Amino acid sequence: MDHFKEYLAAEVALDHADGQLTRREALRRMGMMGISLTAASAILAACGNDKKTESTSPDPVAPLVQTTTTAVALVTVPSGGAPRAATTPVPSQEITYPGPNSTLMGAYAAAAGAKGAVVVIHQNQGLVDNIRAVVSRLAGDGYSALAVDLLSEEGGTAKVPTAEVSAALTNAGPSRMRDDIVASIDELLKRNAGAKIGLIGFCFGGTVAWDFVTVGDARLAAASPFYGTVPDPVNFAKNKAAVLGVYGETDSRVNATREAAKTGLDKTSVPHELKTYAGVGHGFYTQVDTDQSKLAYSDVLTWFGRYLK
């Protein structure tokens, strides 16, 4: 089973563990992903005690730990201060552009006097409004941004029934997604000539972002995967991008792969930092007004400001 399929299957199993899906529906969805009943039952059992944690309340007593380029540290909002607020978002627009196999679809927002340009990778729900909001927010803060719809060949996220999105992403596979990101970088550079390119992804998109970092596209200057997973071992030998990995403290499933990411990055000379945010779990950035979400976004802006300038 490839790494993308493993991630998506675990997400289905955790939705079942959280009571969002019946066992029958979870097994059906994994069946559409090409997973046998025996294997699917094992995944459900393994994830039964590892429910998703969406807590976004920061630990009020956790200290702020200054991280080094290789440290895995626990961070929270410092007392007496707050992360910088985002400026006014720039409304995104739906665009189409050439892809490797067919026309790609995406949400794009252009920054005035762009400091750089960023490809945004969506989670396992596809290109939905909270990802469009990321695009708008980045553009408001000086980074032209493009969120590629990884379901473009299926007609776009809106054309795929919700229950079939994970299967469609599984069938698309890592190779096609890498090619779609390459095409998205091409499009960003057409619209932002000479810009340095960043990459950010959330949940499944974080896993896709980690995977693309291994490709070593020379145009990628910085990346920030949010709570994505990597295989163990993972090879970053080709990568030249500065990487900021974002994790939630209580996200045990994803955090189990954090050490593999650190080990792989430590073997390279690229700047890298892995940050774990206190008191929050998987998907914590979706609640953008919480302290830890604001801090993580501020950290990303600092990272992009350093490596996309």
Secondary structure, DSSP 8 states (H G I E B T S, - for coil): --HHHHHHHHHHHHHHHTTSS-HHHHHHHHHHTT--HHHHHHHHHHHTT----------TT-------TT-EEEE---TT------------EEEEEE-SSSEEEEEEE--TT-SEEEEEE--TT-S-HHHHHHHHHHHHTTEEEEEE-TTGGGT-GGGS-GGGHHHHHHHHHHHHHHHHHHHHHHHHHHHSTT--EEEEEETHHHHHHHHHHHHT-TTEEEEEEES----SS---TT--SEEEEEEETT-HHHHTTHHHHHHHHHTS-S-EEEEEETT--TTGGGSTTSHHHHHHHHHHHHHHHHH--
